[in-house]
Amino acid sequence: MTFSTPYAFLFLLLIPLVYWQRKKRQRKASINFSTIRNAAKAGRSLRQRLSMIPLILRVLALVSLITAIARPQKGLEQVRDVNEGIAIEMVIDRSSSMGAEMIFEGQRINRLEIVKDVFKQFVLGNGKKLQGRPNDLIGMVSFARYADTTCPLTLAHGALPRFLETVKLANPRSDEDGTALGDAIALAAARLEKAEEEMAEQAPDEEDQYDLKSKVIILLTDGQQTAGKRDPLEAAKLAREWRIKIYTIAVGGEEALTSQDTLFGSFLNRAVGQSADTGTLKAVAEQTGGRFFEAQNAESLAEIYAEIDELERSKIQSLRFMDYKELFLPFALTAFLLLCLEVVLNCTMFRKIP
């Protein structure tokens, strides 16, 4: 238990004044008798022996009231765990071309859903090659014609599946379709560049603990720049200035399939060629000290993530908070009840004249 305003306990020093005031008042109220010899022989009655009860009740009421003013609290605990980890921004292409299908775990699934599923395994672990990244700051940026922050950098990875559910394929007939590689890289880099400031705001007295030694962008796309204001190589240069590595993954290959509906039913067509701009993706990775990968199928994508899982780690500090539970109310009620009891006793059993 902690107290929000412990200085309120200084009022306890005033409690002796209550006893002094009571004694002073007793000296003023008196009745003169010619002699008290017979009264002295009678001894003290039960009422006289218990005459201190109202004073004790008042003192206890004051102690309870002062304790309530000090605001006792329980439950809020700040625990700092120094872990090893890195800050990772996952950048996912959600343009309509990511709707091409591939075989994944015996099922025909579009590229975007496969990418989301493997990324979730990369973060949370799958019990096999991917052990998860529980100590890393993970964030996510998705892009088509425009780049958006889908998930802020966080250690609360349990919320990641819900964020992934919001990433949908762009409608090919709408203005949102396209591939803004440069804008997506620049946005992810900006998020990582501000990572220390965001973490330091949570614990300003421990700012030095949040100097991340490693920041990484994992860029995954099956296309090439068709939209956006910033060129991918310009964005990569910005990331290099901020000491951010970029690992690029080109998704596609011979096993990519597209479905075509006809009068005779739905037919599968094998995707032709590799539409990803591998030259630009290689240059982006090399410029920042990262690596370029090609995922020809779903299995190779999982192997790439397993390789990236061996990235270097750095010290960060995670903060966990619990809410305060205010405990002043029981003390305040106790003080009120004690004062009421004192008043009742003074007006009945311990009533005095005058």
N, C-alpha and C positions, 0 to 999 in steps of 0.2 A: 504494500500500500504506500502511496506517495501523497503529498499534500501540495496543492497548487499554490497556496498562500501560507506557507509555514510561519511567517512573521505574525500571524494572528494569535499564535500561542503566547505572545508577550502579554496579552490581556490576562493571562492566568495570574500574573503578578498582582493584579488588582483584587483578586478574590479575598485576601486577608482584610480588605476594607469592609467587606460584608460582615465579617465577624466583629470588627471594631464598631461598626455602626449599630449592630444589634446590642452590644454591651452598653453603648452610650445611651441607647433608647431605654434599656432596662433600668438604668440609674435614675432616669427622669421620672418614670412611673413608679410610685410607691404610696403605701398607706401607713400612717403612724399608729403604733400600738404602745400601750404603757409597758408591756413586757412580752417577750417571745419565749419565756422559759418553758411553758407548757407545750408550745408549738415545736420547740426543739426536741422535746421528749417523744413527740409523736412520730418522728422520722420522715423520710421522703416517700411520697406516694408514687404509684406507677406513672401517673401523668407527669410528675416532676422528673422522674427518671428518663422519660421519653421526650422531654421538652426540647432536646437538641435535634429531633427529627426534622422539623421544618427548616432549620438552618442547613442540615446536611442535604436535604432535598434541593434547596436553593443553590448550594455549592455545586452539586452534581448537575443541575440544570445549566448553570453557567459554563461548566466544563464541556458539556455536550454542545451547547450553543457555540462556544469558541471553536470546538473541533469542527462543527459544521461550517463555520466561517472560513476555516483553513482549507476547505474543499478537499476532503479525502478522495482519492481516485485509485482505481485498480484496473489492471488489464492492459494498459498501454505500455508496450515494451519495444524498444528499438534495438534490434539485433543486427550487428554488422558481421557479415561473413566474407572474408577475403578469399576470392576464388581465382582460378586461372581461366581466362577466356578471351575472346576477341569480339569485335563488333562486326556484324555481317548484315549487309543489305541484299536481299534477294530481289532481282529485277526480272519480272516475268512479262513476256510478250503475250498479249491477249487479242491480237489482231485476228481477223476472220480466217487467215491461212492456218492458224493453229487448230482449226477444226478438222484438219486431215487426221485420219485414224491410223492407229498402230496397234499391234498385238501386245497386250500387257497382261501377264498372269493368266493367259488362256482366253482373254476377252478382247473384243475390238473396242478400243476407247480412243477418243480424240487426243491430240497431242497436249492440249492445255490441261485436261484432267489428269493425264499421266504425269505431267510436270508438277502439278499441284500435289499429287499423291506421293511422288518420290521426294519432293521438298519437305513434306510433312514427316516422312520417315527420317529424313536427314536431321531434322530438328528434334523430333521426339524419340527417334530410334525405332528399329524394327526387329530387334532381338537377333539379328544376323551380323552382317558386315557393318551396318550403321548403328552405332551405340547411342546416338543422340547428342545434343549440345546443350545440356542443362545449365551450364555456367556462362553461356555466351549471350550477348545482346543481339537479338534478332529483329530485323525490320523488313518490310516488304514494299516494293514499288511495282505497280502494274502499268502497262502502257499499250496504247494503240495509236491513234492520232495524237492523243494527249497523255501525258504522264501524271499519275496520281499516287499519293502516299496511301497504300492500302492498310498497312499496319505500322505504327511507330516503333522505334527501337524499344524493346522490352525484354525483361527476364521472365515475364509471366507467359510462358509458352503454351499454357493450357488454353489460352484464348485464340491461338493461331488457327485451329480448324475453322472457327467461325469467320475469321477474316478471309480465309481461303475460299469459303463459300460465296463471298461477294464478288470474286473475280470471275467474270463471265466473258464469253467470246463477243467481240464487237460485231454488230450487225453489218454485213457487207453492203447493204443498201443505204446505210446511214452515213452521216458526216463524221462519226466517231471512228470509222475504220481507217487504218493506216499504220505506219510503223515509225514512231518518233524515237529512234535509238539515242540520238544525242541528248534530247531533253530528258529521257529516262536516266541516262548516266549522270547528267548534271544534277538532277533532283536527288538521286541516291547519294551522290558524293556530298552534296550540301547537308543532307541529314546526318551523315557520318561525321562531317567536319564539326557539327554542333553537338556531337554526342557527349563530350566532356562537360560542356556547359549545362546541358539538360540534367546530367547525373549530379553535378556539383550543386545545382539548385536544391536538390533533395537533402544534401548534407554539406552546407557551406563550410563547416569547421573541419571537414575531411577532404577538402578539394584536391589535395595532392594525391589521394588514393585513386583518382579517376583519370589518370594519364594513360590512355589506352595505347599500347605499343603497336597494335595491329588492327587495321581496318580493311575490310574486304567487301567488294561487290561481286556477286555472282550473277552475270547477265546471261539470260537464256532467250534465244529467238530463233525463228525459222525464216526470217526475211531480211530485207535490207532497208535502208533509210528511204522513206517515201513521204515523211511529214516532219514537222517540228522546226524550230528556229535555230537550234544549235547543231553543228556538225559533230558526229561521234568522236572524231580525233581531237577536236577542240575541247570537248567535254572530258576526254581522257587526259588531256594535258592539265586541265584543272584538277582532276583527281590525283595526278602525279604530284602536283604542287602541294596537295594536302596529305601526301604520303599514303594514298589509298591504292591498294592492289585491285585489279579487275580480272576476274576469271570469266572468260567468255565461252559459251556452249552453243554450238550450232545444232539445232534439232532437225531431223528429217532423214532422208536416205531412201534406200530401195524398199524398205518395209512400210513406208507411208502409203496409206490407202485413202481414197475418196469414194463416197457413195453417190450413185446417180439414179434418180427415180425415172422410170420410163413406163410406157403403157403395159409392158410385160413384167413389171416388178422393179425391185431395187437391185442394182448391180454395183459391184466394187471395181474400181479402177486403180491401178497402181500409180502413185504419184511419179511424175517424170522429173528426174534431175534433182539437184539440191538448190533451193531458192535462196538460202542464206548467203549473205555477203561475207564469205569466209576471209577474204583479204582484209576487209575493214576490221572484222572481229579479231583476227590475228594481230593486226597493228595496234588495236586498242589494248590488248593483253600485254604485248611486248613493251609498249610505251610506259606501262605502269608497273612492270615487274611481275605480272601475273602469267597465266597460261591460257592457251586456247585448246578447246576440246571439240570433238565431233561426236554427237550421239546418233548413230545410224539406226538404233532401235531402242526399245524401252530398257532392255537389259544393260546395254552400254551406258545409258544415262545413269542407272543406279551405280554402276562401277565408277563413273566419273565423280559422283557425289561421295562415294567411299574414298576416293583419292583426295578430294578436297577436304574430307573429314580429318586428314592428317595435317591441317594447317597449323602454323605456330600459334602459341597462346600467350596472353599477357595478363597481368593482374588487374582485376577490377574489384569493386566492392559492391555487393548487393545489399539493399535495405529492405527490411520487412517490418511492417507496422501493424499494430493492433489498435483498436479503438479504445479510448478511455471510457470507463464506467464510473459515473459520478456516485459517490457514497454519502453525500452530505445529508440527504433526506432522512435517513433513519436517525441520525444524531439530532437534527432539528426537531423531529417529532418527539424524540425522547425528552429533549429540553422542554418542549411545550407541555407534555404530560406531567413532568416533574413539577413544573411551576403550577399547574392546575391542582395537583395533589397538595402542594404546599398551601395554596389559598384555601382549599377545602378544610384542611386540618387546622389552620389558623382561625377559621370561622366556626369550627365545631369543637373538636376535642381539646385544642390548645388555645381556645379563645381567652383573651385577657381583658380585664377591666382596670383602668380605662384602656 
